[in-house]
Amino acid sequence: MSTILILRLSSMGDVLLTLPVLQGISRENQDLAMVLVTQGRFAAYFKEIRNLHIIEFDPQNRHKGFLGLLRLYKELRRYPIEKVIDLHGVWRTYFLDLLYSIGFHRVYRIRKYRGLRRQILKGRKGVKIPHTTKRYLEVFNRAGYYGTIQHQPLEKRGHVKNSHDLFQIGIAPLARHSTKNWSQEHVIALIDKLLTNYKSTIYLFGGLEDQANLEAIKKPSVINIAGTLNPDKEVELIRSLDLFISMDSANMHLAALAGVPTLSVWGATDPAFGFSALGQPDTYSLYTSSPEAFCRPCSVYGAKPCHRTDHPMICMDLVTPGQVYRLAEEILGQRNKI
């Protein structure tokens, strides 16, 4: 049995997108042992891949800095690694790549498409980077391993039927970077439209750090579950939803991988960079094409602060609650509720 090392240390959304690829590789390479280095909080999502072993990466303590990476390398040496698949391409993984290269191991790295990124940021139309899952799979292909991307790896036995006639809707209005957040006013307006026109329960998703902000949105029939569920329970709830509405965030990927219709709102970033919700129609990604937002997209990941002093975050403001509601209405109309 061959053993390969896979590196994808963070962030949650990008780690989640390895899941459909690793499932496909696992199914078609059953004699292959895979060792994935990532943060321990992501491990639960991968538990059904039988030939995958996870090494927990601890960047704050045990594996901090170069000495920490040397410690990690020492831990990894107990595995008979033959090839290294670097799906991250940052200084930490470059350092590990170097150590394995010195030991005469073949290293395969993800393509960053930096040239195309620059063209998109400069406003060139029609330029699109392959989806992240395709770029991940391409690295495995170069290493000699093939598989089919499993588009809904968290979906089990189809849609989980609700026990009542209420629509179940998830909304994740916040993201890690503020340039990817919709305004609270827009979120509240959308929730009001949904509750006025549909008998529904709305769940607010986010991390523990989002809990306080989401409390301001909570009302009857709107439940704030941010940071309260473990991964298994969160996925179970998401699978029971009729619709998920999100910003460009990890929650968007989680919902799409669970097989739930997923609408996403984009501002500083853009689906053209290859990070859209997997398997969702292009029309489910909402962003403004108004000349007023001539500056977008301005960031690949959303980490760059908005520089528009005349109208900060105009790109997000121009995506209206009405636009999102009309698409939500279309999806909910197909869910056969009374």
KARA-V106174 format. One record per residue. N is the residue number from 0. D_CENTER is the distance of its C-alpha to the mean C-alpha in whole Angstrom. Layout:
n=N d_center=D_CENTER
n=N d_center=D_CENTER
This chain:
n=0 d_center=31
n=1 d_center=29
n=2 d_center=27
n=3 d_center=24
n=4 d_center=22
n=5 d_center=18
n=6 d_center=17
n=7 d_center=13
n=8 d_center=14
n=9 d_center=11
n=10 d_center=8
n=11 d_center=6
n=12 d_center=3
n=13 d_center=5
n=14 d_center=7
n=15 d_center=6
n=16 d_center=6
n=17 d_center=10
n=18 d_center=11
n=19 d_center=12
n=20 d_center=13
n=21 d_center=15
n=22 d_center=16
n=23 d_center=18
n=24 d_center=19
n=25 d_center=21
n=26 d_center=22
n=27 d_center=24
n=28 d_center=25
n=29 d_center=26
n=30 d_center=29
n=31 d_center=26
n=32 d_center=25
n=33 d_center=22
n=34 d_center=21
n=35 d_center=18
n=36 d_center=18
n=37 d_center=15
n=38 d_center=15
n=39 d_center=17
n=40 d_center=14
n=41 d_center=12
n=42 d_center=15
n=43 d_center=15
n=44 d_center=12
n=45 d_center=14
n=46 d_center=18
n=47 d_center=19
n=48 d_center=19
n=49 d_center=23
n=50 d_center=23
n=51 d_center=20
n=52 d_center=21
n=53 d_center=19
n=54 d_center=21
n=55 d_center=19
n=56 d_center=19
n=57 d_center=20
n=58 d_center=20
n=59 d_center=22
n=60 d_center=25
n=61 d_center=26
n=62 d_center=24
n=63 d_center=25
n=64 d_center=26
n=65 d_center=28
n=66 d_center=30
n=67 d_center=27
n=68 d_center=26
n=69 d_center=29
n=70 d_center=29
n=71 d_center=26
n=72 d_center=27
n=73 d_center=30
n=74 d_center=28
n=75 d_center=27
n=76 d_center=30
n=77 d_center=31
n=78 d_center=29
n=79 d_center=31
n=80 d_center=28
n=81 d_center=29
n=82 d_center=26
n=83 d_center=23
n=84 d_center=20
n=85 d_center=18
n=86 d_center=14
n=87 d_center=14
n=88 d_center=17
n=89 d_center=18
n=90 d_center=22
n=91 d_center=21
n=92 d_center=20
n=93 d_center=23
n=94 d_center=25
n=95 d_center=24
n=96 d_center=25
n=97 d_center=28
n=98 d_center=29
n=99 d_center=29
n=100 d_center=30
n=101 d_center=33
n=102 d_center=34
n=103 d_center=34
n=104 d_center=30
n=105 d_center=28
n=106 d_center=25
n=107 d_center=23
n=108 d_center=20
n=109 d_center=17
n=110 d_center=18
n=111 d_center=17
n=112 d_center=19
n=113 d_center=20
n=114 d_center=23
n=115 d_center=21
n=116 d_center=19
n=117 d_center=22
n=118 d_center=23
n=119 d_center=20
n=120 d_center=21
n=121 d_center=25
n=122 d_center=24
n=123 d_center=25
n=124 d_center=24
n=125 d_center=23
n=126 d_center=21
n=127 d_center=18
n=128 d_center=16
n=129 d_center=15
n=130 d_center=12
n=131 d_center=10
n=132 d_center=11
n=133 d_center=14
n=134 d_center=15
n=135 d_center=14
n=136 d_center=16
n=137 d_center=19
n=138 d_center=19
n=139 d_center=20
n=140 d_center=22
n=141 d_center=24
n=142 d_center=25
n=143 d_center=26
n=144 d_center=24
n=145 d_center=23
n=146 d_center=21
n=147 d_center=19
n=148 d_center=15
n=149 d_center=15
n=150 d_center=13
n=151 d_center=13
n=152 d_center=13
n=153 d_center=13
n=154 d_center=16
n=155 d_center=19
n=156 d_center=22
n=157 d_center=21
n=158 d_center=20
n=159 d_center=22
n=160 d_center=25
n=161 d_center=25
n=162 d_center=29
n=163 d_center=30
n=164 d_center=30
n=165 d_center=27
n=166 d_center=24
n=167 d_center=21
n=168 d_center=19
n=169 d_center=16
n=170 d_center=15
n=171 d_center=12
n=172 d_center=14
n=173 d_center=13
n=174 d_center=11
n=175 d_center=11
n=176 d_center=13
n=177 d_center=16
n=178 d_center=16
n=179 d_center=13
n=180 d_center=15
n=181 d_center=17
n=182 d_center=21
n=183 d_center=22
n=184 d_center=25
n=185 d_center=22
n=186 d_center=20
n=187 d_center=24
n=188 d_center=25
n=189 d_center=23
n=190 d_center=23
n=191 d_center=27
n=192 d_center=27
n=193 d_center=25
n=194 d_center=27
n=195 d_center=30
n=196 d_center=30
n=197 d_center=28
n=198 d_center=29
n=199 d_center=26
n=200 d_center=24
n=201 d_center=21
n=202 d_center=19
n=203 d_center=17
n=204 d_center=14
n=205 d_center=13
n=206 d_center=14
n=207 d_center=17
n=208 d_center=18
n=209 d_center=17
n=210 d_center=20
n=211 d_center=23
n=212 d_center=21
n=213 d_center=20
n=214 d_center=24
n=215 d_center=25
n=216 d_center=24
n=217 d_center=25
n=218 d_center=28
n=219 d_center=29
n=220 d_center=27
n=221 d_center=24
n=222 d_center=23
n=223 d_center=21
n=224 d_center=19
n=225 d_center=17
n=226 d_center=17
n=227 d_center=19
n=228 d_center=18
n=229 d_center=17
n=230 d_center=14
n=231 d_center=17
n=232 d_center=18
n=233 d_center=15
n=234 d_center=14
n=235 d_center=17
n=236 d_center=17
n=237 d_center=14
n=238 d_center=16
n=239 d_center=19
n=240 d_center=18
n=241 d_center=19
n=242 d_center=17
n=243 d_center=13
n=244 d_center=13
n=245 d_center=11
n=246 d_center=10
n=247 d_center=8
n=248 d_center=6
n=249 d_center=4
n=250 d_center=6
n=251 d_center=6
n=252 d_center=4
n=253 d_center=6
n=254 d_center=9
n=255 d_center=9
n=256 d_center=9
n=257 d_center=12
n=258 d_center=14
n=259 d_center=14
n=260 d_center=15
n=261 d_center=12
n=262 d_center=13
n=263 d_center=11
n=264 d_center=13
n=265 d_center=13
n=266 d_center=16
n=267 d_center=16
n=268 d_center=13
n=269 d_center=13
n=270 d_center=12
n=271 d_center=15
n=272 d_center=13
n=273 d_center=11
n=274 d_center=7
n=275 d_center=8
n=276 d_center=7
n=277 d_center=9
n=278 d_center=12
n=279 d_center=13
n=280 d_center=16
n=281 d_center=16
n=282 d_center=18
n=283 d_center=15
n=284 d_center=14
n=285 d_center=16
n=286 d_center=18
n=287 d_center=21
n=288 d_center=23
n=289 d_center=26
n=290 d_center=28
n=291 d_center=28
n=292 d_center=25
n=293 d_center=26
n=294 d_center=24
n=295 d_center=21
n=296 d_center=18
n=297 d_center=19
n=298 d_center=16
n=299 d_center=14
n=300 d_center=11
n=301 d_center=13
n=302 d_center=15
n=303 d_center=19
n=304 d_center=21
n=305 d_center=22
n=306 d_center=26
n=307 d_center=27
n=308 d_center=30
n=309 d_center=31
n=310 d_center=28
n=311 d_center=25
n=312 d_center=22
n=313 d_center=24
n=314 d_center=21
n=315 d_center=19
n=316 d_center=23
n=317 d_center=23
n=318 d_center=21
n=319 d_center=23
n=320 d_center=23
n=321 d_center=25
n=322 d_center=23
n=323 d_center=20
n=324 d_center=23
n=325 d_center=24
n=326 d_center=21
n=327 d_center=21
n=328 d_center=24
n=329 d_center=24
n=330 d_center=21
n=331 d_center=23
n=332 d_center=26
n=333 d_center=25
n=334 d_center=25
n=335 d_center=29
n=336 d_center=29
n=337 d_center=32
